Amino acid sequence: MAHYTPVVETIIATHCHDVRQIEQTLDGLLDFCGYEQVLLLYRRLCRHYFDIDPAASKR
């Protein structure tokens, strides 16, 4: 989680639209979604991604 928190925070704070980076981060977070704090990060990033590509974030 320590690795992903600053990554997610930066993506959101900079309004990053780099789909590849967002998807890679989401994929990495999936490995740790058994932890509530990571799940919260995942959800935050999904909400950010939804604003960029609603269809992709629903898959």
PyMOL Python script that loads the backbone (N, CA, C, O; Angstrom):
from pymol import cmd

cmd.read_pdbstr("""\
ATOM      1  N   MET A   1       0.815  -1.188   0.000  1.00  0.00           N
ATOM      2  CA  MET A   1       0.000   0.000   0.000  1.00  0.00           C
ATOM      3  C   MET A   1       0.865   1.261   0.000  1.00  0.00           C
ATOM      4  O   MET A   1       0.520   2.256  -0.637  1.00  0.00           O
ATOM      5  N   ALA A   2       1.963   1.213   0.700  1.00  0.00           N
ATOM      6  CA  ALA A   2       2.844   2.384   0.771  1.00  0.00           C
ATOM      7  C   ALA A   2       3.315   2.797  -0.618  1.00  0.00           C
ATOM      8  O   ALA A   2       3.533   3.980  -0.880  1.00  0.00           O
ATOM      9  N   HIS A   3       3.469   1.825  -1.499  1.00  0.00           N
ATOM     10  CA  HIS A   3       3.909   2.118  -2.864  1.00  0.00           C
ATOM     11  C   HIS A   3       2.790   2.779  -3.667  1.00  0.00           C
ATOM     12  O   HIS A   3       3.044   3.715  -4.425  1.00  0.00           O
ATOM     13  N   TYR A   4       1.572   2.306  -3.510  1.00  0.00           N
ATOM     14  CA  TYR A   4       0.476   2.766  -4.358  1.00  0.00           C
ATOM     15  C   TYR A   4      -0.181   4.064  -3.911  1.00  0.00           C
ATOM     16  O   TYR A   4      -0.734   4.785  -4.741  1.00  0.00           O
ATOM     17  N   THR A   5      -0.136   4.377  -2.631  1.00  0.00           N
ATOM     18  CA  THR A   5      -0.794   5.595  -2.154  1.00  0.00           C
ATOM     19  C   THR A   5      -0.287   6.847  -2.868  1.00  0.00           C
ATOM     20  O   THR A   5      -1.106   7.616  -3.371  1.00  0.00           O
ATOM     21  N   PRO A   6       1.022   7.087  -2.937  1.00  0.00           N
ATOM     22  CA  PRO A   6       1.472   8.300  -3.637  1.00  0.00           C
ATOM     23  C   PRO A   6       1.190   8.254  -5.139  1.00  0.00           C
ATOM     24  O   PRO A   6       0.971   9.295  -5.760  1.00  0.00           O
ATOM     25  N   VAL A   7       1.194   7.074  -5.716  1.00  0.00           N
ATOM     26  CA  VAL A   7       0.902   6.950  -7.149  1.00  0.00           C
ATOM     27  C   VAL A   7      -0.537   7.368  -7.416  1.00  0.00           C
ATOM     28  O   VAL A   7      -0.801   8.175  -8.308  1.00  0.00           O
ATOM     29  N   VAL A   8      -1.464   6.818  -6.643  1.00  0.00           N
ATOM     30  CA  VAL A   8      -2.883   7.152  -6.813  1.00  0.00           C
ATOM     31  C   VAL A   8      -3.115   8.634  -6.519  1.00  0.00           C
ATOM     32  O   VAL A   8      -3.822   9.310  -7.266  1.00  0.00           O
ATOM     33  N   GLU A   9      -2.529   9.135  -5.447  1.00  0.00           N
ATOM     34  CA  GLU A   9      -2.691  10.550  -5.090  1.00  0.00           C
ATOM     35  C   GLU A   9      -2.190  11.462  -6.210  1.00  0.00           C
ATOM     36  O   GLU A   9      -2.827  12.470  -6.516  1.00  0.00           O
ATOM     37  N   THR A  10      -1.066  11.121  -6.816  1.00  0.00           N
ATOM     38  CA  THR A  10      -0.506  11.929  -7.900  1.00  0.00           C
ATOM     39  C   THR A  10      -1.395  11.881  -9.133  1.00  0.00           C
ATOM     40  O   THR A  10      -1.646  12.912  -9.758  1.00  0.00           O
ATOM     41  N   ILE A  11      -1.871  10.697  -9.486  1.00  0.00           N
ATOM     42  CA  ILE A  11      -2.760  10.564 -10.651  1.00  0.00           C
ATOM     43  C   ILE A  11      -3.983  11.452 -10.478  1.00  0.00           C
ATOM     44  O   ILE A  11      -4.376  12.166 -11.401  1.00  0.00           O
ATOM     45  N   ILE A  12      -4.575  11.407  -9.306  1.00  0.00           N
ATOM     46  CA  ILE A  12      -5.791  12.178  -9.053  1.00  0.00           C
ATOM     47  C   ILE A  12      -5.478  13.675  -8.964  1.00  0.00           C
ATOM     48  O   ILE A  12      -6.181  14.488  -9.565  1.00  0.00           O
ATOM     49  N   ALA A  13      -4.444  14.040  -8.229  1.00  0.00           N
ATOM     50  CA  ALA A  13      -4.114  15.457  -8.024  1.00  0.00           C
ATOM     51  C   ALA A  13      -3.726  16.169  -9.315  1.00  0.00           C
ATOM     52  O   ALA A  13      -4.004  17.356  -9.485  1.00  0.00           O
ATOM     53  N   THR A  14      -3.082  15.438 -10.222  1.00  0.00           N
ATOM     54  CA  THR A  14      -2.645  16.051 -11.483  1.00  0.00           C
ATOM     55  C   THR A  14      -3.667  15.883 -12.600  1.00  0.00           C
ATOM     56  O   THR A  14      -3.429  16.282 -13.739  1.00  0.00           O
ATOM     57  N   HIS A  15      -4.805  15.288 -12.260  1.00  0.00           N
ATOM     58  CA  HIS A  15      -5.859  15.041 -13.250  1.00  0.00           C
ATOM     59  C   HIS A  15      -5.314  14.259 -14.443  1.00  0.00           C
ATOM     60  O   HIS A  15      -5.643  14.535 -15.597  1.00  0.00           O
ATOM     61  N   CYS A  16      -4.484  13.290 -14.133  1.00  0.00           N
ATOM     62  CA  CYS A  16      -3.831  12.468 -15.149  1.00  0.00           C
ATOM     63  C   CYS A  16      -4.867  11.742 -16.009  1.00  0.00           C
ATOM     64  O   CYS A  16      -5.816  11.152 -15.494  1.00  0.00           O
ATOM     65  N   HIS A  17      -4.668  11.796 -17.314  1.00  0.00           N
ATOM     66  CA  HIS A  17      -5.529  11.086 -18.261  1.00  0.00           C
ATOM     67  C   HIS A  17      -4.775   9.976 -18.977  1.00  0.00           C
ATOM     68  O   HIS A  17      -5.243   9.469 -19.997  1.00  0.00           O
ATOM     69  N   ASP A  18      -3.634   9.599 -18.465  1.00  0.00           N
ATOM     70  CA  ASP A  18      -2.829   8.530 -19.053  1.00  0.00           C
ATOM     71  C   ASP A  18      -3.486   7.190 -18.725  1.00  0.00           C
ATOM     72  O   ASP A  18      -3.268   6.614 -17.659  1.00  0.00           O
ATOM     73  N   VAL A  19      -4.293   6.714 -19.666  1.00  0.00           N
ATOM     74  CA  VAL A  19      -5.079   5.496 -19.457  1.00  0.00           C
ATOM     75  C   VAL A  19      -4.184   4.309 -19.136  1.00  0.00           C
ATOM     76  O   VAL A  19      -4.522   3.488 -18.283  1.00  0.00           O
ATOM     77  N   ARG A  20      -3.073   4.217 -19.796  1.00  0.00           N
ATOM     78  CA  ARG A  20      -2.160   3.092 -19.549  1.00  0.00           C
ATOM     79  C   ARG A  20      -1.667   3.096 -18.100  1.00  0.00           C
ATOM     80  O   ARG A  20      -1.667   2.057 -17.440  1.00  0.00           O
ATOM     81  N   GLN A  21      -1.252   4.255 -17.612  1.00  0.00           N
ATOM     82  CA  GLN A  21      -0.770   4.347 -16.232  1.00  0.00           C
ATOM     83  C   GLN A  21      -1.892   4.028 -15.242  1.00  0.00           C
ATOM     84  O   GLN A  21      -1.675   3.319 -14.259  1.00  0.00           O
ATOM     85  N   ILE A  22      -3.074   4.547 -15.501  1.00  0.00           N
ATOM     86  CA  ILE A  22      -4.204   4.296 -14.606  1.00  0.00           C
ATOM     87  C   ILE A  22      -4.544   2.813 -14.586  1.00  0.00           C
ATOM     88  O   ILE A  22      -4.743   2.236 -13.517  1.00  0.00           O
ATOM     89  N   GLU A  23      -4.613   2.192 -15.759  1.00  0.00           N
ATOM     90  CA  GLU A  23      -4.953   0.768 -15.817  1.00  0.00           C
ATOM     91  C   GLU A  23      -3.883  -0.099 -15.163  1.00  0.00           C
ATOM     92  O   GLU A  23      -4.208  -1.076 -14.490  1.00  0.00           O
ATOM     93  N   GLN A  24      -2.619   0.245 -15.352  1.00  0.00           N
ATOM     94  CA  GLN A  24      -1.546  -0.521 -14.702  1.00  0.00           C
ATOM     95  C   GLN A  24      -1.623  -0.383 -13.185  1.00  0.00           C
ATOM     96  O   GLN A  24      -1.388  -1.348 -12.457  1.00  0.00           O
ATOM     97  N   THR A  25      -1.945   0.792 -12.720  1.00  0.00           N
ATOM     98  CA  THR A  25      -2.078   1.008 -11.278  1.00  0.00           C
ATOM     99  C   THR A  25      -3.266   0.228 -10.734  1.00  0.00           C
ATOM    100  O   THR A  25      -3.165  -0.396  -9.678  1.00  0.00           O
ATOM    101  N   LEU A  26      -4.383   0.256 -11.437  1.00  0.00           N
ATOM    102  CA  LEU A  26      -5.553  -0.520 -11.006  1.00  0.00           C
ATOM    103  C   LEU A  26      -5.229  -2.008 -10.970  1.00  0.00           C
ATOM    104  O   LEU A  26      -5.609  -2.705 -10.029  1.00  0.00           O
ATOM    105  N   ASP A  27      -4.533  -2.495 -11.985  1.00  0.00           N
ATOM    106  CA  ASP A  27      -4.140  -3.910 -12.012  1.00  0.00           C
ATOM    107  C   ASP A  27      -3.268  -4.259 -10.815  1.00  0.00           C
ATOM    108  O   ASP A  27      -3.456  -5.304 -10.191  1.00  0.00           O
ATOM    109  N   GLY A  28      -2.327  -3.399 -10.495  1.00  0.00           N
ATOM    110  CA  GLY A  28      -1.458  -3.648  -9.349  1.00  0.00           C
ATOM    111  C   GLY A  28      -2.219  -3.629  -8.036  1.00  0.00           C
ATOM    112  O   GLY A  28      -1.945  -4.428  -7.141  1.00  0.00           O
ATOM    113  N   LEU A  29      -3.168  -2.723  -7.922  1.00  0.00           N
ATOM    114  CA  LEU A  29      -3.967  -2.634  -6.699  1.00  0.00           C
ATOM    115  C   LEU A  29      -4.824  -3.877  -6.488  1.00  0.00           C
ATOM    116  O   LEU A  29      -5.103  -4.254  -5.350  1.00  0.00           O
ATOM    117  N   LEU A  30      -5.238  -4.508  -7.572  1.00  0.00           N
ATOM    118  CA  LEU A  30      -6.068  -5.717  -7.452  1.00  0.00           C
ATOM    119  C   LEU A  30      -5.388  -6.803  -6.634  1.00  0.00           C
ATOM    120  O   LEU A  30      -6.056  -7.585  -5.956  1.00  0.00           O
ATOM    121  N   ASP A  31      -4.078  -6.853  -6.693  1.00  0.00           N
ATOM    122  CA  ASP A  31      -3.342  -7.869  -5.934  1.00  0.00           C
ATOM    123  C   ASP A  31      -3.509  -7.705  -4.430  1.00  0.00           C
ATOM    124  O   ASP A  31      -3.282  -8.647  -3.671  1.00  0.00           O
ATOM    125  N   PHE A  32      -3.904  -6.515  -3.997  1.00  0.00           N
ATOM    126  CA  PHE A  32      -3.973  -6.221  -2.562  1.00  0.00           C
ATOM    127  C   PHE A  32      -5.364  -5.789  -2.103  1.00  0.00           C
ATOM    128  O   PHE A  32      -5.508  -5.225  -1.019  1.00  0.00           O
ATOM    129  N   CYS A  33      -6.386  -6.047  -2.916  1.00  0.00           N
ATOM    130  CA  CYS A  33      -7.732  -5.574  -2.585  1.00  0.00           C
ATOM    131  C   CYS A  33      -8.349  -6.286  -1.384  1.00  0.00           C
ATOM    132  O   CYS A  33      -9.456  -5.940  -0.972  1.00  0.00           O
ATOM    133  N   GLY A  34      -7.665  -7.262  -0.820  1.00  0.00           N
ATOM    134  CA  GLY A  34      -8.138  -7.884   0.406  1.00  0.00           C
ATOM    135  C   GLY A  34      -7.940  -6.973   1.608  1.00  0.00           C
ATOM    136  O   GLY A  34      -8.450  -7.249   2.694  1.00  0.00           O
ATOM    137  N   TYR A  35      -7.208  -5.899   1.414  1.00  0.00           N
ATOM    138  CA  TYR A  35      -6.945  -4.934   2.478  1.00  0.00           C
ATOM    139  C   TYR A  35      -7.836  -3.710   2.264  1.00  0.00           C
ATOM    140  O   TYR A  35      -7.855  -3.124   1.182  1.00  0.00           O
ATOM    141  N   GLU A  36      -8.556  -3.343   3.289  1.00  0.00           N
ATOM    142  CA  GLU A  36      -9.540  -2.268   3.148  1.00  0.00           C
ATOM    143  C   GLU A  36      -8.939  -0.955   2.647  1.00  0.00           C
ATOM    144  O   GLU A  36      -9.549  -0.290   1.809  1.00  0.00           O
ATOM    145  N   GLN A  37      -7.775  -0.571   3.131  1.00  0.00           N
ATOM    146  CA  GLN A  37      -7.162   0.689   2.698  1.00  0.00           C
ATOM    147  C   GLN A  37      -6.826   0.660   1.206  1.00  0.00           C
ATOM    148  O   GLN A  37      -6.954   1.672   0.517  1.00  0.00           O
ATOM    149  N   VAL A  38      -6.401  -0.490   0.718  1.00  0.00           N
ATOM    150  CA  VAL A  38      -6.093  -0.617  -0.712  1.00  0.00           C
ATOM    151  C   VAL A  38      -7.383  -0.582  -1.519  1.00  0.00           C
ATOM    152  O   VAL A  38      -7.433   0.022  -2.591  1.00  0.00           O
ATOM    153  N   LEU A  39      -8.409  -1.217  -1.016  1.00  0.00           N
ATOM    154  CA  LEU A  39      -9.705  -1.193  -1.688  1.00  0.00           C
ATOM    155  C   LEU A  39     -10.218   0.244  -1.808  1.00  0.00           C
ATOM    156  O   LEU A  39     -10.794   0.613  -2.831  1.00  0.00           O
ATOM    157  N   LEU A  40     -10.015   1.039  -0.787  1.00  0.00           N
ATOM    158  CA  LEU A  40     -10.420   2.447  -0.843  1.00  0.00           C
ATOM    159  C   LEU A  40      -9.634   3.205  -1.914  1.00  0.00           C
ATOM    160  O   LEU A  40     -10.201   4.023  -2.638  1.00  0.00           O
ATOM    161  N   LEU A  41      -8.333   2.935  -2.015  1.00  0.00           N
ATOM    162  CA  LEU A  41      -7.527   3.546  -3.086  1.00  0.00           C
ATOM    163  C   LEU A  41      -8.041   3.122  -4.455  1.00  0.00           C
ATOM    164  O   LEU A  41      -8.165   3.941  -5.365  1.00  0.00           O
ATOM    165  N   TYR A  42      -8.337   1.835  -4.588  1.00  0.00           N
ATOM    166  CA  TYR A  42      -8.845   1.292  -5.851  1.00  0.00           C
ATOM    167  C   TYR A  42     -10.136   2.010  -6.251  1.00  0.00           C
ATOM    168  O   TYR A  42     -10.301   2.415  -7.401  1.00  0.00           O
ATOM    169  N   ARG A  43     -11.031   2.159  -5.302  1.00  0.00           N
ATOM    170  CA  ARG A  43     -12.307   2.823  -5.583  1.00  0.00           C
ATOM    171  C   ARG A  43     -12.104   4.283  -5.979  1.00  0.00           C
ATOM    172  O   ARG A  43     -12.755   4.776  -6.900  1.00  0.00           O
ATOM    173  N   ARG A  44     -11.202   4.971  -5.285  1.00  0.00           N
ATOM    174  CA  ARG A  44     -10.922   6.374  -5.627  1.00  0.00           C
ATOM    175  C   ARG A  44     -10.394   6.492  -7.052  1.00  0.00           C
ATOM    176  O   ARG A  44     -10.795   7.379  -7.806  1.00  0.00           O
ATOM    177  N   LEU A  45      -9.490   5.586  -7.407  1.00  0.00           N
ATOM    178  CA  LEU A  45      -8.915   5.629  -8.749  1.00  0.00           C
ATOM    179  C   LEU A  45      -9.958   5.245  -9.796  1.00  0.00           C
ATOM    180  O   LEU A  45      -9.960   5.797 -10.897  1.00  0.00           O
ATOM    181  N   CYS A  46     -10.828   4.321  -9.470  1.00  0.00           N
ATOM    182  CA  CYS A  46     -11.916   3.962 -10.395  1.00  0.00           C
ATOM    183  C   CYS A  46     -12.830   5.155 -10.650  1.00  0.00           C
ATOM    184  O   CYS A  46     -13.245   5.389 -11.786  1.00  0.00           O
ATOM    185  N   ARG A  47     -13.143   5.904  -9.609  1.00  0.00           N
ATOM    186  CA  ARG A  47     -13.987   7.096  -9.786  1.00  0.00           C
ATOM    187  C   ARG A  47     -13.291   8.117 -10.685  1.00  0.00           C
ATOM    188  O   ARG A  47     -13.935   8.743 -11.527  1.00  0.00           O
ATOM    189  N   HIS A  48     -11.997   8.284 -10.513  1.00  0.00           N
ATOM    190  CA  HIS A  48     -11.227   9.188 -11.372  1.00  0.00           C
ATOM    191  C   HIS A  48     -11.260   8.682 -12.815  1.00  0.00           C
ATOM    192  O   HIS A  48     -11.470   9.457 -13.748  1.00  0.00           O
ATOM    193  N   TYR A  49     -11.053   7.393 -12.983  1.00  0.00           N
ATOM    194  CA  TYR A  49     -11.031   6.784 -14.315  1.00  0.00           C
ATOM    195  C   TYR A  49     -12.397   6.892 -14.985  1.00  0.00           C
ATOM    196  O   TYR A  49     -12.477   7.077 -16.199  1.00  0.00           O
ATOM    197  N   PHE A  50     -13.459   6.781 -14.212  1.00  0.00           N
ATOM    198  CA  PHE A  50     -14.808   6.875 -14.757  1.00  0.00           C
ATOM    199  C   PHE A  50     -15.016   8.213 -15.458  1.00  0.00           C
ATOM    200  O   PHE A  50     -15.663   8.271 -16.504  1.00  0.00           O
ATOM    201  N   ASP A  51     -14.477   9.279 -14.895  1.00  0.00           N
ATOM    202  CA  ASP A  51     -14.605  10.597 -15.524  1.00  0.00           C
ATOM    203  C   ASP A  51     -13.875  10.666 -16.859  1.00  0.00           C
ATOM    204  O   ASP A  51     -14.247  11.451 -17.731  1.00  0.00           O
ATOM    205  N   ILE A  52     -12.847   9.857 -17.021  1.00  0.00           N
ATOM    206  CA  ILE A  52     -12.056   9.850 -18.254  1.00  0.00           C
ATOM    207  C   ILE A  52     -12.683   8.937 -19.300  1.00  0.00           C
ATOM    208  O   ILE A  52     -12.824   9.317 -20.463  1.00  0.00           O
ATOM    209  N   ASP A  53     -13.056   7.736 -18.881  1.00  0.00           N
ATOM    210  CA  ASP A  53     -13.584   6.731 -19.807  1.00  0.00           C
ATOM    211  C   ASP A  53     -14.633   5.877 -19.097  1.00  0.00           C
ATOM    212  O   ASP A  53     -14.312   4.812 -18.571  1.00  0.00           O
ATOM    213  N   PRO A  54     -15.884   6.340 -19.079  1.00  0.00           N
ATOM    214  CA  PRO A  54     -16.934   5.615 -18.356  1.00  0.00           C
ATOM    215  C   PRO A  54     -17.096   4.163 -18.805  1.00  0.00           C
ATOM    216  O   PRO A  54     -17.334   3.284 -17.976  1.00  0.00           O
ATOM    217  N   ALA A  55     -16.972   3.907 -20.086  1.00  0.00           N
ATOM    218  CA  ALA A  55     -17.151   2.538 -20.586  1.00  0.00           C
ATOM    219  C   ALA A  55     -16.052   1.611 -20.076  1.00  0.00           C
ATOM    220  O   ALA A  55     -16.334   0.481 -19.677  1.00  0.00           O
ATOM    221  N   ALA A  56     -14.822   2.069 -20.082  1.00  0.00           N
ATOM    222  CA  ALA A  56     -13.702   1.229 -19.649  1.00  0.00           C
ATOM    223  C   ALA A  56     -13.749   0.959 -18.156  1.00  0.00           C
ATOM    224  O   ALA A  56     -13.395  -0.135 -17.717  1.00  0.00           O
ATOM    225  N   SER A  57     -14.171   1.920 -17.382  1.00  0.00           N
ATOM    226  CA  SER A  57     -14.166   1.728 -15.931  1.00  0.00           C
ATOM    227  C   SER A  57     -15.278   0.802 -15.466  1.00  0.00           C
ATOM    228  O   SER A  57     -15.275   0.378 -14.311  1.00  0.00           O
ATOM    229  N   LYS A  58     -16.217   0.482 -16.323  1.00  0.00           N
ATOM    230  CA  LYS A  58     -17.297  -0.448 -15.968  1.00  0.00           C
ATOM    231  C   LYS A  58     -16.945  -1.889 -16.296  1.00  0.00           C
ATOM    232  O   LYS A  58     -17.608  -2.809 -15.818  1.00  0.00           O
ATOM    233  N   ARG A  59     -15.906  -2.101 -17.109  1.00  0.00           N
ATOM    234  CA  ARG A  59     -15.547  -3.467 -17.504  1.00  0.00           C
ATOM    235  C   ARG A  59     -14.998  -4.255 -16.372  1.00  0.00           C
ATOM    236  O   ARG A  59     -14.650  -5.423 -16.543  1.00  0.00           O
TER     237      ARG A  59
END
""", "prot")
cmd.dss("prot")
cmd.show_as("cartoon", "prot")
cmd.util.cbc("prot")
cmd.orient("prot")
